[in-house]
Amino acid sequence: QVQLVESGGGLVQTGGSLRVSCAASGRTFSSYAMGWFRQAPGKEREIVAAISGSGTITYYPDSVKGRFIISRDNAKNMVYLQMNSLKPEDTAVYYCAGRPAPNSRIAYQFMVSYNDWGQGTQVTVSP
């Protein structure tokens, strides 16, 4: 199990950029697959990016592909989500999630695959 703490959310204008970060505890972070999810008011939580333990495999849904970039620094136990060309519909609480993954080359796209969750950070994109 890892403890996850997100940071870096805030208010940004349409077309702007923002990077959110997730700090993870534990000594085996490189064996954890990680993901970023978001949940807007009245909507279900959805994935926005996933990354394998090695960092070599990533997944993005079509809604953010080409605009969002997930990355990780295993030496620092950190995972990042760089968000570019932001739109008002990107407004949501963004959550970091993790799961043990002995196979370091799998990125998990489904919410049920994840065991550990952060508390979330609010991202608001103004029109």
Disulfide bonds with the S-S distance in Angstrom:
Cys22-Cys96 2.12
